[in-house]
């Protein structure tokens, strides 16, 4: 049976690779002033580029790939490629000075990234204007399970998914499988999305069998509980498959090193540039406003659930409930100065000392007071996963509106969900994005900053 597996161009990636090869070799020759084919130099730099890109998945850009993922991969590609160029400079001393390597790499990769993003955004516009480069899809499941993905397909035509049929299992028919398979074949469907919770094991097996034998892409939609634990990885011990529950990006030594260097540099800049003059001023104002110390020190849970002293500027009257009750809106314990510094998040700035000491990171899951950690650990599934990495001054969950007071279980469940996503998908660019959004939200004013 001859099937067509999608209306998309198979020439985009080969074209990108050839274009990148031309750019790299042109600028290598331009900045060195020596013919690029001299002594196999072109072969060496081209091979280095493609070996690195293959290992990093530099050309694995899909319609659902986020721009930040492209930028993050480009950053890694840049660092690795420059390292290879510096190594080659040892064998070609007449060709490469440090300034030439820097100029060559900067211009080449900037141009490559520019073309890459141009193609990415061009295709998104092309799908809307001309209806090309699209995939035909069907959804299988009950309305509650498939509704979010249905909305995504219908509201984002630039991603290039054309939803042709919804197989609603609310009104289950004994023949729905055969009807679905006939529709998929008759309408040249490319991708099938099935809700895992709405299908029996036998039905899942039938969909897998049908997809494999008809060259159709099959994908499954997990429910929220499955989503938190579905980042599984297959590892092979000889020929024996073993499933690892999740991958933690910051378990890699290089990633830990990069994040720690960033934390040290960023915290020193804030301590020297802001806290050096802010602390004396707030010391006077806070002392005049209410009795007590300048800093509020509280035990919180950090990496591997270890307790540490978390620093804040004191924003409340001295009270016995500080380590038990979370601050709520219009809390009578908050001082006049406290209202301002909490609204502007100035009270959190001393935590940069925690970052410098290594107890915290600039970005990560927000640490909870010990009593709340114990409470949520018993009530909320996967809450303790947050403690696989250092806690942060700000985090992904906070940029998504889940900061401050936990008003109901939905707030903490969503916080855990975003924290786990961050733990598994960390990148330096994601950290920078979270920091910029945090600064923007602070200047704009966050409704939960009280």
C-alpha positions in Angstrom: 0.0 0.0 0.0 1.4 3.3 -1.0 0.8 6.1 1.5 1.7 9.7 1.7 2.9 10.6 5.2 2.5 14.4 5.1 2.4 17.4 2.8 5.7 19.0 3.8 8.9 19.6 2.0 11.6 17.0 2.4 14.1 19.5 1.0 14.1 22.0 3.9 16.7 20.3 6.1 19.1 19.4 3.2 18.9 23.0 1.9 19.6 24.3 5.4 22.7 22.0 5.8 24.1 23.0 2.4 23.5 26.7 3.1 25.2 26.5 6.5 28.1 24.7 4.8 28.5 27.5 2.3 28.3 30.2 5.0 30.9 28.5 7.2 33.5 27.9 4.5 32.9 31.3 2.9 33.6 33.2 6.1 36.5 30.9 7.0 38.2 31.9 3.8 37.1 35.6 4.1 38.5 36.1 7.6 41.7 34.0 7.1 42.6 35.2 3.7 43.8 31.8 2.7 42.0 29.5 0.2 39.6 27.5 2.2 40.5 24.2 0.5 44.1 24.5 1.5 45.4 21.5 3.5 41.9 20.0 3.9 40.9 22.8 6.3 37.4 23.1 4.8 36.9 19.3 5.3 37.9 19.7 9.0 35.7 22.6 9.9 32.7 21.2 7.9 33.1 17.8 9.6 33.3 19.4 13.0 30.2 21.4 12.4 28.1 18.5 11.3 29.4 16.1 13.9 28.4 18.6 16.6 25.1 19.4 15.0 24.3 15.7 14.8 25.0 15.2 18.5 23.1 18.3 19.6 20.1 17.8 17.2 20.8 21.3 15.7 18.7 20.5 12.6 15.9 18.7 14.4 13.5 21.6 14.3 9.8 20.7 14.1 6.6 22.8 13.7 6.0 22.5 17.4 9.6 23.4 18.4 9.8 26.6 20.6 12.1 29.5 19.6 13.8 29.3 22.9 14.7 25.7 22.2 16.3 26.8 18.9 18.3 29.5 20.6 19.4 27.2 23.4 20.6 24.6 20.8 22.4 27.3 18.8 24.2 28.5 22.0 25.5 25.0 22.6 26.4 24.6 19.0 28.3 27.9 19.1 30.4 27.0 22.2 31.3 23.5 20.8 32.2 24.8 17.3 34.4 27.6 18.6 36.1 25.1 20.8 36.8 22.9 17.7 38.1 26.0 15.8 40.5 26.8 18.6 41.8 23.3 18.6 42.3 23.5 14.8 44.1 26.8 15.2 47.0 24.8 16.8 47.5 22.9 13.5 47.0 26.0 11.3 48.8 28.8 13.2 49.3 30.9 10.0 45.6 30.9 9.4 43.8 31.5 12.7 44.4 34.2 15.3 42.0 34.5 18.2 40.4 37.6 16.7 39.9 35.8 13.4 38.3 32.8 15.0 36.0 35.1 17.1 35.0 37.1 14.0 34.5 34.0 11.8 32.4 32.2 14.4 30.3 35.2 15.4 29.4 36.3 11.8 28.9 32.7 10.5 26.7 31.5 13.4 24.7 34.8 13.5 23.9 34.4 9.8 23.1 30.7 10.1 20.7 31.5 13.1 19.2 34.3 11.1 18.4 32.0 8.1 17.2 29.3 10.5 14.7 31.7 12.2 13.6 33.1 8.8 12.7 29.7 7.5 10.9 28.9 10.8 8.7 32.0 10.8 8.3 31.9 7.0 6.8 28.4 7.2 4.4 29.6 9.9 3.1 32.4 7.7 3.1 30.2 4.6 0.8 27.7 6.3 -1.7 30.5 7.1 -1.6 32.3 3.8 -1.3 29.3 1.4 -2.4 26.3 3.4 0.7 24.4 2.6 3.2 22.4 4.7 0.4 21.0 6.8 -0.4 17.7 8.5 -3.8 16.0 8.4 -4.8 14.8 11.9 -7.5 13.0 13.8 -8.3 13.1 17.5 -9.5 10.0 19.3 -10.9 10.2 22.9 -13.5 11.7 25.1 -14.2 15.4 24.9 -12.6 16.3 28.3 -9.3 14.5 27.3 -8.9 15.8 23.8 -10.4 19.3 24.1 -7.2 21.2 25.0 -5.4 19.7 21.9 -8.4 20.3 19.7 -8.4 24.0 20.8 -4.6 24.2 20.1 -5.0 22.8 16.5 -8.0 25.1 15.8 -6.5 28.3 17.3 -2.9 27.9 15.9 -3.1 27.3 12.1 0.5 28.6 11.8 1.6 25.3 13.3 0.2 23.5 10.2 -2.1 20.9 11.7 -5.4 20.4 9.9 -7.9 18.7 12.2 -10.2 16.6 10.0 -12.1 14.4 12.4 -12.8 14.0 16.1 -13.7 10.4 17.2 -15.7 11.2 20.4 -15.7 8.2 22.7 -18.4 9.6 24.9 -20.8 7.7 22.6 -18.8 4.6 22.2 -19.7 2.4 19.3 -18.5 -1.2 18.8 -17.4 -0.4 15.3 -15.6 2.9 16.0 -12.2 1.4 15.4 -13.0 0.1 11.9 -14.8 3.3 11.0 -11.8 5.4 12.3 -9.3 3.3 10.3 -11.3 3.6 7.1 -11.6 7.4 7.5 -7.8 7.6 8.2 -7.0 5.7 5.0 -9.6 7.4 2.8 -8.6 10.9 3.8 -4.8 10.3 3.8 -4.5 11.2 7.5 -0.9 11.8 8.6 -1.1 11.8 12.4 -3.4 10.1 14.9 -3.7 11.5 18.5 -5.3 9.1 21.0 -6.2 9.8 24.6 -4.5 7.1 26.7 -7.0 7.2 29.5 -10.0 6.6 27.2 -8.7 3.6 25.3 -8.4 0.0 26.6 -5.1 -1.8 26.3 -6.5 -3.9 23.4 -7.6 -0.7 21.5 -4.2 0.9 22.0 -2.6 -2.3 20.6 -4.9 -2.1 17.6 -4.1 1.5 16.9 -0.3 0.7 17.1 -0.7 -2.2 14.8 -2.8 -0.2 12.3 -0.3 2.8 12.4 2.8 0.7 11.9 1.3 -1.2 9.0 -0.1 1.9 7.2 2.8 4.3 7.8 0.8 6.6 10.0 2.3 8.6 12.9 0.6 7.7 16.2 0.8 9.9 19.3 -0.8 9.5 22.7 -2.3 12.2 24.9 -1.7 11.5 28.6 -3.9 12.9 31.5 -2.4 15.3 34.0 -1.2 12.6 36.4 0.5 10.8 33.6 2.0 14.0 32.2 4.0 14.5 35.4 5.7 11.2 35.1 5.8 10.6 31.3 9.2 12.0 30.6 10.6 8.5 30.4 13.8 7.5 28.7 14.7 4.1 27.3 18.2 2.9 28.3 19.6 -0.4 27.1 21.7 -2.8 29.2 23.1 -4.9 26.4 19.8 -5.7 24.6 17.6 -5.4 27.7 15.4 -2.2 27.7 15.2 -0.3 31.0 12.9 2.7 31.5 14.2 5.6 33.5 11.4 7.6 35.0 12.7 11.0 34.1 15.8 12.9 33.0 17.0 15.8 35.1 19.0 18.2 32.9 20.9 19.6 35.9 22.3 16.2 36.7 24.8 16.7 34.0 28.1 18.1 35.4 28.5 20.7 32.6 25.0 22.0 33.1 25.6 22.3 36.9 28.9 24.1 36.3 27.2 26.6 33.8 24.3 27.3 36.2 26.6 27.7 39.2 28.9 30.2 37.4 25.8 32.1 36.2 24.4 32.2 39.8 27.7 33.5 41.2 28.1 36.2 38.6 24.5 37.3 38.8 24.3 37.3 42.6 27.6 39.3 42.9 26.2 41.9 40.5 23.0 42.3 42.6 24.8 42.3 45.9 27.4 44.9 44.8 25.2 46.9 42.5 22.0 47.0 44.6 22.2 45.6 48.1 25.4 47.5 49.0 23.5 50.8 49.1 19.9 49.4 49.7 20.7 47.6 52.9 21.7 50.7 54.9 18.7 52.6 53.7 16.2 49.9 54.5 17.9 49.3 57.8 16.9 52.8 58.9 13.4 52.7 57.4 12.4 49.3 58.7 13.7 50.1 62.2 11.7 53.4 62.3 8.6 51.6 61.0 8.5 48.7 63.5 10.5 47.0 66.2 12.6 44.1 65.2 15.6 43.0 63.0 16.4 44.1 59.5 16.4 40.6 58.2 13.9 37.8 58.6 15.5 34.4 58.6 13.4 31.3 58.1 14.1 27.6 57.8 13.1 26.3 54.4 13.7 23.1 52.4 16.2 23.0 49.6 18.2 20.6 47.5 17.5 17.0 48.6 15.1 18.4 51.1 17.9 19.7 53.3 16.9 22.6 55.5 18.7 26.0 55.1 18.3 29.5 56.5 16.4 31.6 53.9 17.0 35.4 54.1 14.5 38.1 53.5 14.0 41.8 54.5 11.6 41.7 57.4 8.1 42.9 56.2 5.9 41.8 59.1 5.6 42.5 62.8 7.4 40.0 65.0 4.9 37.2 65.5 4.7 33.5 66.6 2.9 32.3 63.4 5.6 33.4 60.9 6.8 29.8 60.5 3.3 28.3 60.3 0.9 30.6 58.5 1.5 31.8 55.0 0.9 35.5 54.3 -2.5 36.2 52.9 -4.0 39.3 51.3 -4.6 42.2 53.7 -2.7 40.3 56.4 -2.6 42.4 59.6 0.9 41.3 60.4 2.4 43.2 57.4 4.0 46.6 58.3 3.5 49.8 56.3 7.0 49.4 54.8 6.4 45.7 54.4 3.5 46.3 52.0 5.7 48.2 49.7 8.7 45.9 49.7 6.5 42.9 49.3 4.6 44.5 46.4 7.8 45.3 44.6 9.5 42.0 45.7 12.3 43.9 47.3 11.9 41.7 50.4 13.3 38.8 48.4 16.6 40.5 47.4 18.6 39.2 50.4 18.2 35.7 49.0 21.0 36.6 46.6 23.3 35.9 49.6 21.7 32.4 49.7 22.6 32.0 46.0 26.2 33.1 46.6 26.4 30.7 49.5 25.1 27.9 47.3 21.9 27.2 49.1 19.7 28.6 46.3 19.9 29.4 42.6 18.6 32.5 40.9 16.0 30.4 39.1 14.4 27.3 40.4 11.4 26.0 42.3 10.4 28.4 45.1 11.3 26.9 48.6 8.5 26.4 51.1 8.7 26.8 54.9 9.3 23.4 56.6 5.8 23.0 58.0 4.3 23.5 54.5 6.7 21.2 52.8 5.7 18.4 55.2 2.0 19.2 54.6 2.2 19.3 50.8 4.4 16.2 50.7 1.6 14.1 52.2 -1.2 15.7 50.1 0.2 16.6 46.7 1.4 13.9 44.3 5.1 14.4 43.2 5.5 17.5 45.4 9.0 16.2 46.6 10.3 16.0 43.0 10.9 19.8 43.3 13.8 19.1 45.7 15.9 17.3 43.1 17.5 20.7 42.3 18.3 23.9 44.3 15.4 26.2 45.0 15.3 29.6 43.3 14.5 33.2 44.0 12.1 33.0 41.0 10.8 30.2 38.9 8.8 29.1 35.9 5.7 28.6 38.0 5.9 32.1 39.3 6.0 33.5 35.8 2.9 31.5 35.0 0.9 33.2 37.8 1.5 30.6 40.6 3.4 32.7 43.1 2.7 33.8 46.6 -0.2 32.5 48.6 -1.5 29.0 47.9 -5.3 29.6 47.9 -6.3 26.0 47.0 -4.8 22.6 45.9 -5.1 23.6 42.2 -2.4 26.4 42.8 0.1 24.0 44.3 -0.6 21.2 41.8 0.1 23.7 38.9 3.2 25.0 40.7 4.5 21.4 41.0 3.7 20.8 37.3 5.7 23.8 36.1 8.5 23.1 38.5 8.9 19.5 37.2 8.8 20.8 33.6 11.6 23.2 34.5 13.7 20.5 36.2 13.5 18.2 33.2 13.9 20.9 30.5 16.4 23.4 32.1 18.6 25.5 29.9 20.5 28.8 30.4 18.2 30.6 28.0 15.2 29.4 29.9 16.7 30.9 33.0 17.3 34.2 31.2 13.7 34.2 29.9 12.3 33.6 33.4 14.4 36.4 34.8 13.2 38.8 32.2 9.6 37.9 32.6 10.0 38.2 36.4 11.4 41.7 36.0 8.6 42.7 33.7 5.9 41.3 36.0 7.5 43.1 39.0 7.5 46.5 37.1 3.9 45.9 35.8 2.7 44.8 39.2 1.7 41.2 40.1 -1.8 40.7 41.6 -0.4 38.0 43.9 2.5 40.2 45.2 1.2 41.0 48.7 
